[in-house]
Amino acid sequence: MLRKHGFIFQTAFDLIFFMSSAMFAQYDAEKVMEKSFERMDFFFDSNYLNPYGMGQFTTATPGLIEDTMLNLIINPAYGFYDSTRNTYLFLDFRNTRNQNDEQPVYFYPGRIYYDSYYYPYPRYYVDAHKAVEPVFSGAIFTKPLVKLIPDWFIGLTYQVMYQDEKYYQIPQDIYRSNIGMDYAGNKMVADEAGIPITDRYSGADDMHQKGHMLSFFTGYDIAHRIQVGLKAAHTNFSRNGSYGSRNYWNQENRYRDESLDYRMESRDQDYKHWDMAGGINIKLNPTVMVGAMFGYLWGDVTQSKSEENSYYYSYGTENVLPEWSYYLNSGNTQQDWKHNGSSYYGGLNTELRLSPQKTLILFYQHRRQNVDISLQSNVQDSSYSSYRDVWTDYTYESQSDYGLTDDRMGNGKQRSLERRFGASFRWQIEDTKKLNLGFVVHSKRRTISTVEHVLAYRHSWYYYESTYDNYINDRFDGTDERKALHWEFAAEQTSIHIPIIFTWQVARTVDLMMGIDRTMTEWEISDKTLAIFDHRDVWIDYNFMRKTNFGERYTQPRETMTDTNTALLSGVTIKPSELFNIRLLVVPNFENTNYGTDLVNVQWWIGLNLYP
C-alpha cells in the first residue's frame, strides 16, 4: 500500500498547496532577463598590466609609485625613456583569490560585499568561486634603433587568465524547474508516490574561463621636451560550463518500478574588445610637466544559457493494475544576450618637481560608456501525474497537469560615466628610504534601461478523490498574458583611497616594502520595473477574469550603503645582480563588519625584472 492515512495526508497537502506559491515560487513573471547577465569588471574597460595590481591596490597605485607600466595607465606618452637601459622585461606569477562562501554580491556595479546575512536583490547569494585574474603577466620595452633613434621605444604587455572551477549558477533566472512542482512551487505529486533518484551515471560539473589581454605601446621623446605615445590593445575572454546528470533506476517486480531523470544546464559567454589611445606630455620647464590623453574602445559580448530537464517515474501500470503512480516532466530553456558597446575616455596629468627629493603628481581621468543590449528567451515546462492507492475498501486517486511557456524579446541601453582624480606625493627621504603618499577619488554612475516584450501562459490543474470520506478536490488555475516590461536601473558608487607605501633599502641587494590602503566606499542603487499589459486572462478555480490595457509598477527599496576596507602590502625585493631582481608581494585584505575586522583573503605575487 502506498498510503495508510489518506485524510491526514490530503489535509496537509491542501495547506502546502496554498502556502507554497508565496514561499517557493520558481517562476518570477515580472523579473527581467538582464538581471541574469554575468558581468566582469573589465568589460568595455581598458586593461593594463599593473605590477602592483592586487586587490584595492589596483586603483591606488597608478601615479603613486614610479614605474613604467604604472605611468602608462595615466598617459601612454610616459613610455620607456630610461637613458641608462635599452631593454626592460617583466614577468609575474600570482595566486588566485577565493571569494568567501555565501557572499552577497552587488549586481551593479559589480562590488562584492561580504556579510553573513541574506539580502534581497540587488544583493543576493552566489556560490563561492574564484575571482578571475591573470595567472601570468609579461612585458617587454625596448629601443630597437637606439643608435639611430635613441629616444624611440616600443613595448608589449601580455596577460593570460586560465581558471577551472565547479559550475555556479546566476540566481536571477526567470524560471527554474523543480521535480514535482508547478510554476508557483505547488507540489504536483504525493509524497507517498516515492519518486526515487538514484545515480547510475553522473554528468558534468565544470566552469572553464580563459582570457588574453595584449597591448602594444610606442612613443617618442622630442628634444627631451615633448613626449608622444600611442597604445593599441585587444582583449578576449570566454567562459563556458555545464552542470547536470542522467540518473536511471529500475526494479523488477509485479508492479515494476522505473525512473529516469535527465538534467543539464550550460552557459557560454564570449567577450572581445579593441582599444586605441594616444597621449602627449610637455615639459614647460625643468620642474613642471603637463599632459593629456584620449582613447576609444569598442567591443561586444554574447552570453547564452540553455537548460534541459526530463523526468519519468512509473510504479505499476495506469488503469490496468489496482495501484499505480506515474509522473512525467519535460522542459527546456534557451536564453541569449548580446551587448555591443564603446567607450570614450580621456585624461589630464601634471607632474610638479618641488625639489630634487620631492615630486607631486596630479591626474584626472574621465570615461563615458555606451552599450546597446539585445536579448531573447524561450522557456517551456510541462508535467503530468496520475496516482491511485487502495487501502482496505477505500481508494485514493489523484491527477495533475501543469504547463508553462514564456517567450520574450527585448532591447535596451546601458550608460555609464566614470571619473577618477588622483594625487600622490613621492618623497626620497634618504638615499635608502622612500615614502609615497596618495589620495584617489573614484566615482561611477551606471544606468540600464531595457524593454522586454513577453508572451506568457501557464496553468495548473489538480484533481483528488477519496472514497474514504467521499472527498473530491478539483482545482484549475491559469494565466495568459501579453505585456512589456520596462526596467530602469541606476547605481552610483563613490570610493576614496588613501594609500601609503614605504620602501627601505636595508642592504645593497635587499629592499623592503610596507604599505597600507584605506578605502571608503558608498553605493546608491535604485531598481524599478513597469509592466504594461495588453491583456491578462486569469482562471482561478475555473472562474475566468480578463483585464486589458493596464500597468503595474514594481519598485525595489532604494539601497544606500557604505563600506570600509583596509589592505596591507608587504614586499621584499632581492637584487642578486644589476641585470635582474626578484620581488615578492603579499597582500592581506581586511574588512570592517558589525562584528569587528575580518580577513577577506590573502594574495601573493612574484615578479621578475630583467635588464638585459
C-alpha positions as CSV (number, residue, x, y, z in Angstrom):
1,M,0.0,0.0,0.0
2,L,1.2,3.5,-0.9
3,R,-0.8,5.3,1.8
4,K,-2.1,4.5,5.2
5,H,-3.6,7.8,6.2
6,G,-5.2,9.4,3.2
7,F,-7.2,12.0,5.0
8,I,-4.3,13.3,7.1
9,F,-2.1,13.5,4.0
10,Q,-4.8,15.3,2.0
11,T,-5.3,18.0,4.7
12,A,-1.6,18.6,4.9
13,F,-1.3,18.7,1.1
14,D,-4.1,21.3,0.8
15,L,-2.2,23.5,3.3
16,I,1.0,23.1,1.3
17,F,-0.7,23.9,-2.0
18,F,-2.0,27.3,-0.8
19,M,1.2,28.3,1.1
20,S,3.8,27.2,-1.4
21,S,3.0,29.7,-4.1
22,A,4.0,32.6,-1.9
23,M,7.1,30.9,-0.4
24,F,8.7,28.7,-3.1
25,A,7.6,30.1,-6.4
26,Q,10.0,29.2,-9.1
27,Y,8.7,31.5,-11.8
28,D,9.0,35.2,-11.5
29,A,6.8,36.7,-14.1
30,E,8.0,40.3,-13.8
31,K,11.7,39.6,-13.4
32,V,13.7,40.9,-16.4
33,M,16.4,38.9,-18.3
34,E,19.1,41.5,-18.0
35,K,19.5,40.7,-14.3
36,S,20.8,37.2,-15.3
37,F,23.6,38.7,-17.4
38,E,27.0,38.0,-15.8
39,R,29.4,40.9,-15.9
40,M,33.1,41.3,-15.5
41,D,34.8,44.5,-14.3
42,F,37.0,44.6,-17.5
43,F,34.0,44.5,-19.9
44,F,34.2,47.6,-22.1
45,D,37.0,49.0,-20.0
46,S,40.7,49.4,-20.7
47,N,43.0,46.7,-19.4
48,Y,46.6,47.4,-18.2
49,L,49.4,45.4,-16.7
50,N,49.7,46.7,-13.1
51,P,52.7,45.2,-11.3
52,Y,51.1,46.1,-8.0
53,G,47.5,45.3,-9.1
54,M,46.4,43.2,-6.1
55,G,43.0,43.9,-4.7
56,Q,42.3,47.5,-4.0
57,F,45.9,48.5,-4.7
58,T,45.0,48.2,-8.4
59,T,43.2,51.5,-8.1
60,A,45.5,53.1,-5.6
61,T,49.0,52.6,-7.2
62,P,48.9,54.4,-10.6
63,G,50.8,57.6,-10.1
64,L,51.8,56.6,-6.6
65,I,55.0,54.6,-7.4
66,E,57.5,55.5,-10.2
67,D,57.1,52.6,-12.6
68,T,57.0,52.3,-16.4
69,M,53.8,50.3,-16.5
70,L,52.0,52.3,-13.8
71,N,52.8,55.6,-15.7
72,L,51.3,54.1,-18.9
73,I,48.0,53.8,-17.1
74,I,47.9,57.6,-16.6
75,N,49.2,58.5,-20.1
76,P,50.7,56.4,-22.9
77,A,53.1,59.3,-23.6
78,Y,55.1,58.4,-20.5
79,G,56.6,55.3,-22.1
80,F,60.1,53.9,-21.6
81,Y,62.8,56.7,-21.6
82,D,65.4,55.2,-19.3
83,S,68.7,56.7,-20.5
84,T,70.7,54.0,-18.7
85,R,69.0,51.0,-20.2
86,N,67.8,49.9,-23.7
87,T,65.6,46.9,-22.8
88,Y,63.3,46.1,-19.8
89,L,61.5,42.8,-19.3
90,F,58.9,42.0,-16.6
91,L,57.4,38.6,-15.6
92,D,55.0,37.9,-12.8
93,F,53.1,35.0,-11.3
94,R,50.3,35.2,-8.7
95,N,47.8,33.0,-6.9
96,T,44.1,33.3,-7.4
97,R,41.7,34.8,-4.9
98,N,38.9,32.7,-3.5
99,Q,35.7,34.6,-2.7
100,N,34.0,33.8,0.7
101,D,31.1,31.3,0.8
102,E,27.6,32.8,0.9
103,Q,28.7,36.3,-0.1
104,P,26.0,38.7,-1.3
105,V,27.1,40.4,-4.5
106,Y,26.0,43.8,-5.8
107,F,24.6,43.1,-9.2
108,Y,25.8,46.6,-10.3
109,P,28.4,48.0,-10.5
110,G,30.0,44.7,-9.5
111,R,31.1,45.5,-6.0
112,I,31.4,42.5,-3.6
113,Y,30.1,42.9,-0.1
114,Y,30.8,40.3,2.5
115,D,28.4,39.6,5.4
116,S,26.6,36.6,6.9
117,Y,23.1,37.7,6.3
118,Y,20.8,37.3,3.3
119,Y,19.8,40.4,1.4
120,P,17.2,40.6,-1.4
121,Y,18.0,41.9,-4.8
122,P,20.2,43.8,-5.7
123,R,22.3,41.9,-3.1
124,Y,21.9,38.2,-3.4
125,Y,23.8,35.0,-2.7
126,V,26.0,33.3,-5.3
127,D,28.1,30.2,-4.9
128,A,31.6,30.8,-3.8
129,H,34.1,30.9,-6.7
130,K,37.5,32.2,-7.6
131,A,38.0,35.7,-8.8
132,V,39.1,35.7,-12.4
133,E,42.5,37.3,-12.6
134,P,45.7,36.9,-14.8
135,V,47.7,33.9,-13.7
136,F,50.7,35.1,-15.7
137,S,51.8,38.6,-17.0
138,G,54.7,39.6,-19.0
139,A,56.0,42.8,-20.6
140,I,58.9,44.0,-22.7
141,F,60.0,47.5,-23.5
142,T,63.0,48.2,-25.8
143,K,64.6,50.8,-28.0
144,P,65.1,48.9,-31.3
145,L,67.1,51.6,-33.1
146,V,68.9,53.1,-30.1
147,K,71.9,54.3,-32.3
148,L,69.7,55.8,-35.0
149,I,66.7,57.0,-33.0
150,P,67.7,56.8,-29.3
151,D,64.5,58.3,-28.0
152,W,62.0,56.0,-29.7
153,F,60.7,52.9,-27.9
154,I,58.2,50.1,-28.4
155,G,56.6,47.9,-25.8
156,L,54.4,44.9,-25.5
157,T,52.4,43.6,-22.5
158,Y,50.5,40.3,-22.2
159,Q,48.3,38.8,-19.6
160,V,46.6,35.4,-19.6
161,M,43.7,34.1,-17.5
162,Y,43.0,30.4,-17.1
163,Q,40.7,29.1,-14.4
164,D,38.6,25.9,-13.9
165,E,36.1,25.5,-11.1
166,K,32.8,24.0,-10.3
167,Y,29.8,25.2,-12.2
168,Y,27.9,28.1,-10.5
169,Q,24.5,29.5,-11.2
170,I,23.3,33.0,-11.7
171,P,20.4,33.3,-9.1
172,Q,18.4,35.9,-11.1
173,D,16.8,33.5,-13.6
174,I,13.2,34.0,-14.7
175,Y,12.4,30.3,-14.1
176,R,13.9,27.1,-12.7
177,S,12.2,23.8,-13.0
178,N,11.9,21.6,-9.9
179,I,10.8,18.0,-9.9
180,G,7.2,17.5,-8.7
181,M,6.5,21.3,-8.6
182,D,4.5,23.6,-10.8
183,Y,5.5,27.2,-11.7
184,A,4.2,28.6,-8.4
185,G,6.1,26.0,-6.3
186,N,3.0,23.9,-5.6
187,K,3.6,20.2,-5.1
188,M,2.1,18.2,-8.0
189,V,2.7,14.7,-6.8
190,A,2.0,12.9,-3.5
191,D,4.8,12.3,-1.0
192,E,3.8,8.6,-1.0
193,A,4.4,8.4,-4.7
194,G,8.0,7.8,-3.6
195,I,9.9,9.4,-6.5
196,P,13.4,7.9,-6.3
197,I,16.6,9.4,-7.9
198,T,19.5,7.0,-7.9
199,D,22.7,7.8,-9.8
200,R,23.5,5.3,-12.5
201,Y,25.5,7.9,-14.4
202,S,26.9,11.2,-13.2
203,G,27.4,14.0,-15.7
204,A,29.2,17.4,-15.8
205,D,30.0,19.9,-13.2
206,D,32.6,22.4,-14.5
207,M,33.2,26.0,-15.5
208,H,36.1,26.9,-17.8
209,Q,37.3,30.5,-18.0
210,K,40.1,31.9,-20.1
211,G,41.2,35.3,-21.4
212,H,44.1,37.1,-23.2
213,M,45.0,40.7,-22.9
214,L,47.5,42.1,-25.3
215,S,48.7,45.7,-25.5
216,F,51.2,47.4,-27.8
217,F,52.9,50.8,-27.0
218,T,55.2,53.1,-28.9
219,G,56.4,56.6,-28.1
220,Y,59.0,59.2,-29.0
221,D,60.7,61.9,-26.9
222,I,61.1,65.0,-29.0
223,A,64.1,67.1,-27.9
224,H,63.5,65.9,-24.3
225,R,60.7,68.4,-24.1
226,I,57.7,66.7,-25.7
227,Q,56.8,63.1,-25.3
228,V,54.1,61.5,-27.5
229,G,52.8,57.9,-27.2
230,L,50.3,55.5,-28.7
231,K,48.6,52.4,-27.4
232,A,46.7,49.6,-29.3
233,A,45.2,46.8,-27.2
234,H,43.0,43.8,-27.7
235,T,41.2,41.7,-25.1
236,N,39.2,38.5,-25.5
237,F,37.6,36.4,-22.8
238,S,35.4,33.2,-22.8
239,R,33.5,31.4,-20.2
240,N,31.7,28.1,-20.6
241,G,30.5,25.4,-18.3
242,S,27.8,22.8,-17.7
243,Y,26.1,21.1,-14.9
244,G,23.9,18.0,-14.9
245,S,23.5,14.3,-14.8
246,R,21.5,11.4,-16.1
247,N,20.0,9.0,-13.4
248,Y,18.3,5.7,-14.2
249,W,16.7,3.4,-11.7
250,N,14.5,0.3,-12.1
251,Q,13.3,-2.6,-10.0
252,E,11.7,-5.7,-11.5
253,N,8.6,-6.9,-9.5
254,R,4.9,-7.4,-10.3
255,Y,4.4,-3.6,-10.3
256,R,7.8,-2.7,-11.9
257,D,9.3,0.5,-10.5
258,E,11.2,2.6,-13.0
259,S,12.5,6.2,-13.1
260,L,14.7,8.3,-15.4
261,D,16.0,11.7,-14.6
262,Y,18.0,13.9,-17.0
263,R,19.0,17.4,-16.2
264,M,21.6,19.6,-17.9
265,E,22.3,23.3,-17.7
266,S,25.0,25.1,-19.6
267,R,26.2,28.6,-20.0
268,D,28.6,30.2,-22.6
269,Q,30.0,33.7,-22.7
270,D,32.4,35.4,-25.2
271,Y,33.8,38.9,-25.0
272,K,36.3,40.9,-27.1
273,H,37.3,44.5,-27.5
274,W,39.8,46.7,-29.3
275,D,41.3,49.8,-27.6
276,M,43.2,52.7,-29.1
277,A,44.7,55.7,-27.3
278,G,47.2,58.5,-27.7
279,G,48.8,61.0,-25.4
280,I,51.2,63.8,-25.1
281,N,53.4,65.2,-22.3
282,I,55.0,68.7,-22.5
283,K,57.8,69.9,-20.2
284,L,57.1,73.6,-19.6
285,N,60.3,73.9,-17.6
286,P,62.6,71.6,-15.7
287,T,60.2,71.4,-12.8
288,V,56.7,71.3,-14.5
289,M,55.3,68.9,-17.0
290,V,51.7,68.7,-18.2
291,G,50.0,66.1,-20.3
292,A,46.8,64.9,-21.9
293,M,45.5,61.7,-23.5
294,F,42.4,60.4,-25.4
295,G,41.2,56.9,-26.2
296,Y,38.4,55.0,-27.8
297,L,37.3,51.4,-27.1
298,W,34.8,49.2,-28.9
299,G,33.7,45.6,-28.5
300,D,30.9,43.1,-27.9
301,V,29.9,40.3,-25.6
302,T,27.5,37.4,-26.1
303,Q,26.0,35.1,-23.5
304,S,23.8,32.1,-23.9
305,K,22.2,29.8,-21.4
306,S,20.4,26.5,-22.1
307,E,18.6,24.1,-19.7
308,E,17.0,20.8,-20.4
309,N,15.2,18.6,-18.0
310,S,13.1,15.5,-18.2
311,Y,11.9,13.2,-15.5
312,Y,9.9,10.0,-15.8
313,Y,8.7,7.7,-13.0
314,S,6.2,4.8,-13.0
315,Y,5.0,2.3,-10.5
316,G,2.6,-0.2,-11.8
317,T,0.5,0.4,-15.0
318,E,-2.0,3.2,-15.2
319,N,-5.7,2.0,-15.4
320,V,-4.5,-1.7,-15.5
321,L,-3.3,-2.6,-12.1
322,P,-5.2,-1.6,-8.9
323,E,-2.4,0.7,-7.7
324,W,-0.1,2.9,-9.7
325,S,1.9,6.1,-9.6
326,Y,3.0,7.9,-12.7
327,Y,4.8,11.2,-13.2
328,L,6.3,12.8,-16.4
329,N,8.0,16.1,-16.6
330,S,9.7,17.8,-19.5
331,G,11.1,21.3,-20.0
332,N,13.8,23.3,-21.8
333,T,15.1,26.9,-21.7
334,Q,17.1,28.8,-24.2
335,Q,18.2,32.4,-23.5
336,D,20.6,34.7,-25.4
337,W,22.1,38.1,-24.6
338,K,24.2,40.4,-26.7
339,H,25.9,43.6,-25.7
340,N,27.6,45.8,-28.2
341,G,29.3,48.9,-26.9
342,S,32.0,51.5,-26.9
343,S,33.8,53.8,-24.5
344,Y,35.3,57.3,-25.0
345,Y,37.9,58.3,-22.4
346,G,40.5,60.9,-21.7
347,G,42.6,62.5,-19.0
348,L,44.9,65.3,-17.9
349,N,48.1,64.9,-15.8
350,T,50.6,67.2,-14.2
351,E,54.0,66.5,-12.6
352,L,55.5,69.1,-10.3
353,R,59.1,68.6,-9.1
354,L,59.1,70.5,-5.8
355,S,62.7,69.7,-5.1
356,P,65.2,67.0,-6.1
357,Q,63.7,64.8,-3.4
358,K,60.0,65.7,-3.7
359,T,57.6,65.3,-6.6
360,L,53.8,65.9,-6.7
361,I,51.7,64.0,-9.3
362,L,48.1,65.1,-10.2
363,F,45.8,63.4,-12.7
364,Y,42.2,63.3,-13.8
365,Q,40.5,60.6,-15.9
366,H,37.1,60.6,-17.5
367,R,35.3,57.7,-19.2
368,R,31.9,57.5,-20.9
369,Q,30.5,54.2,-21.9
370,N,27.5,53.3,-24.2
371,V,26.3,49.8,-24.6
372,D,23.4,48.5,-26.8
373,I,21.6,45.5,-25.4
374,S,19.5,42.8,-27.2
375,L,18.1,39.7,-25.6
376,Q,15.6,36.9,-26.2
377,S,14.3,33.9,-24.3
378,N,12.1,30.9,-24.6
379,V,11.1,28.9,-21.5
380,Q,8.9,25.8,-21.7
381,D,7.9,23.3,-19.0
382,S,5.1,20.8,-18.5
383,S,4.3,17.8,-16.3
384,Y,1.6,15.2,-15.9
385,S,1.0,12.9,-12.9
386,S,-1.5,10.1,-12.1
387,Y,-1.8,8.2,-8.8
388,R,-4.1,5.5,-7.4
389,D,-3.9,3.8,-4.0
390,V,-6.1,1.1,-2.4
391,W,-6.3,0.8,1.4
392,T,-8.7,-1.8,2.7
393,D,-12.0,-1.0,1.0
394,Y,-11.1,2.6,0.1
395,T,-9.4,4.2,-2.9
396,Y,-7.4,7.4,-3.3
397,E,-6.8,8.8,-6.7
398,S,-5.3,12.0,-8.0
399,Q,-4.3,13.6,-11.3
400,S,-2.4,16.7,-12.1
401,D,-1.4,18.6,-15.2
402,Y,0.8,21.7,-15.4
403,G,2.3,23.7,-18.2
404,L,4.3,27.0,-18.7
405,T,5.6,28.9,-21.7
406,D,7.4,32.3,-21.6
407,D,8.6,33.9,-24.8
408,R,10.3,37.2,-24.8
409,M,12.4,39.5,-26.9
410,G,13.9,42.8,-25.8
411,N,16.5,45.5,-26.2
412,G,17.9,48.4,-24.2
413,K,20.8,50.6,-23.4
414,Q,23.5,50.8,-20.7
415,R,25.2,54.1,-20.0
416,S,28.0,54.8,-17.5
417,L,30.1,57.8,-16.5
418,E,33.3,57.3,-14.6
419,R,35.6,59.9,-13.1
420,R,38.9,59.4,-11.3
421,F,41.1,62.0,-9.6
422,G,44.4,61.2,-8.1
423,A,47.2,63.0,-6.2
424,S,50.4,61.5,-5.0
425,F,53.5,62.7,-3.2
426,R,56.8,61.0,-3.8
427,W,59.4,61.7,-1.2
428,Q,63.0,60.4,-1.3
429,I,63.7,60.8,2.5
430,E,67.2,59.4,2.3
431,D,69.2,57.5,-0.2
432,T,67.8,54.3,1.2
433,K,64.4,55.4,2.3
434,K,61.4,56.4,0.2
435,L,57.8,57.4,1.2
436,N,54.8,57.5,-1.2
437,L,51.6,59.1,-0.1
438,G,48.4,59.1,-2.2
439,F,44.8,60.2,-2.4
440,V,42.3,58.8,-5.1
441,V,38.6,59.7,-5.5
442,H,36.7,57.4,-7.9
443,S,33.1,57.8,-8.9
444,K,31.0,55.8,-11.2
445,R,27.3,56.0,-12.3
446,R,25.7,53.3,-14.4
447,T,22.1,53.3,-15.7
448,I,20.4,50.5,-17.6
449,S,17.1,50.7,-19.4
450,T,15.5,47.7,-21.1
451,V,12.2,46.8,-22.6
452,E,11.1,43.1,-22.9
453,H,8.0,42.1,-24.9
454,V,6.6,39.0,-23.3
455,L,4.0,36.3,-24.3
456,A,3.4,34.1,-21.3
457,Y,0.9,31.3,-20.5
458,R,0.8,29.0,-17.5
459,H,-1.8,26.6,-16.0
460,S,-2.0,24.2,-13.1
461,W,-4.7,21.5,-12.7
462,Y,-5.1,19.2,-9.8
463,Y,-7.8,16.6,-9.1
464,Y,-8.1,14.4,-6.0
465,E,-10.8,11.9,-5.0
466,S,-11.1,9.7,-1.9
467,T,-13.8,7.1,-1.2
468,Y,-12.8,7.1,2.5
469,D,-14.7,10.3,3.2
470,N,-16.3,10.9,-0.3
471,Y,-13.9,13.9,-0.7
472,I,-13.3,15.5,-4.1
473,N,-10.9,18.4,-4.8
474,D,-10.8,19.8,-8.3
475,R,-8.8,22.9,-8.9
476,F,-7.7,24.7,-12.0
477,D,-5.6,28.0,-12.2
478,G,-4.1,29.6,-15.2
479,T,-2.9,32.9,-16.6
480,D,-2.4,34.1,-20.2
481,E,-0.9,37.5,-20.7
482,R,0.8,39.8,-23.2
483,K,3.0,42.6,-21.7
484,A,6.0,44.8,-22.0
485,L,8.4,45.0,-19.1
486,H,10.2,48.4,-18.8
487,W,13.2,48.1,-16.4
488,E,15.1,51.1,-15.1
489,F,18.2,50.6,-13.0
490,A,20.7,53.1,-11.6
491,A,23.8,52.6,-9.5
492,E,26.2,55.2,-8.1
493,Q,29.5,54.3,-6.5
494,T,31.9,56.7,-4.9
495,S,35.2,55.4,-3.3
496,I,38.1,57.2,-1.6
497,H,41.5,55.5,-1.4
498,I,44.3,56.7,0.9
499,P,47.4,54.6,0.1
500,I,50.8,54.9,1.9
501,I,53.9,52.9,0.8
502,F,57.3,53.0,2.5
503,T,60.4,51.5,0.8
504,W,63.6,50.8,2.7
505,Q,66.8,49.5,1.2
506,V,68.2,47.6,4.2
507,A,71.2,46.3,2.2
508,R,72.7,46.7,-1.2
509,T,70.8,43.7,-2.5
510,V,67.6,43.8,-0.4
511,D,64.7,46.3,-0.4
512,L,61.7,46.0,1.9
513,M,58.3,47.5,1.1
514,M,55.5,48.1,3.5
515,G,52.1,49.7,2.6
516,I,48.6,50.2,3.6
517,D,45.5,51.3,1.7
518,R,42.4,52.5,3.4
519,T,39.2,52.6,1.2
520,M,35.8,54.1,2.0
521,T,33.0,53.3,-0.5
522,E,29.4,54.4,-0.8
523,W,26.7,52.9,-3.0
524,E,23.3,54.0,-4.0
525,I,21.1,51.6,-6.1
526,S,17.6,52.0,-7.5
527,D,15.5,49.4,-9.3
528,K,12.1,49.9,-10.9
529,T,10.1,47.7,-13.3
530,L,6.9,48.9,-15.0
531,A,4.8,46.2,-16.6
532,I,2.4,47.4,-19.4
533,F,-0.2,44.8,-20.1
534,D,-2.1,44.4,-23.4
535,H,-4.2,41.8,-21.6
536,R,-4.2,39.4,-18.7
537,D,-6.6,36.4,-18.6
538,V,-6.8,34.7,-15.3
539,W,-8.6,31.4,-14.3
540,I,-9.0,30.8,-10.5
541,D,-10.8,27.6,-9.7
542,Y,-12.3,27.7,-13.2
543,N,-13.6,31.2,-12.7
544,F,-12.4,33.5,-15.6
545,M,-11.4,37.1,-15.4
546,R,-10.0,39.3,-18.1
547,K,-8.2,42.7,-17.8
548,T,-6.8,44.8,-20.6
549,N,-4.7,47.9,-21.1
550,F,-3.3,48.5,-17.6
551,G,0.0,48.8,-15.9
552,E,1.8,47.7,-12.7
553,R,4.9,49.2,-11.2
554,Y,7.4,47.2,-9.0
555,T,9.9,49.3,-7.1
556,Q,12.6,47.9,-5.0
557,P,13.6,49.8,-1.9
558,R,16.4,52.2,-2.6
559,E,19.7,50.8,-1.4
560,T,22.2,53.1,0.3
561,M,25.3,51.6,1.9
562,T,28.8,52.4,3.0
563,D,31.8,50.1,3.4
564,T,35.3,50.4,4.7
565,N,38.2,48.2,3.8
566,T,41.9,48.0,4.7
567,A,44.6,46.3,2.6
568,L,48.1,45.8,3.8
569,L,51.1,45.3,1.5
570,S,54.3,43.6,2.4
571,G,57.1,43.0,-0.1
572,V,60.8,42.2,-0.4
573,T,63.0,42.7,-3.5
574,I,66.2,40.7,-3.9
575,K,68.8,42.1,-6.3
576,P,71.5,39.5,-6.9
577,S,72.7,41.4,-10.0
578,E,72.4,44.8,-11.7
579,L,70.7,42.8,-14.6
580,F,67.7,41.4,-12.7
581,N,65.8,41.4,-9.4
582,I,63.0,39.3,-7.9
583,R,60.1,40.9,-5.9
584,L,57.7,39.1,-3.7
585,L,54.5,40.9,-2.7
586,V,51.9,39.7,-0.2
587,V,48.5,41.5,0.3
588,P,46.1,40.5,3.0
589,N,42.7,42.3,2.7
590,F,40.6,43.1,5.7
591,E,37.0,44.4,6.0
592,N,35.2,46.2,8.8
593,T,31.9,44.5,9.7
594,N,29.4,44.7,12.5
595,Y,31.4,42.1,14.4
596,G,34.8,43.6,14.0
597,T,37.6,43.3,11.4
598,D,37.6,40.2,9.2
599,L,40.3,38.8,7.0
600,V,38.7,38.6,3.5
601,N,41.6,37.0,1.5
602,V,45.4,36.8,1.1
603,Q,47.1,37.1,-2.2
604,W,50.8,36.7,-3.1
605,W,52.7,37.8,-6.2
606,I,56.2,37.1,-7.5
607,G,57.6,39.5,-10.1
608,L,60.9,39.3,-12.0
609,N,62.5,42.4,-13.5
610,L,65.2,41.9,-16.2
611,Y,67.5,44.5,-17.7
612,P,69.5,42.7,-20.5
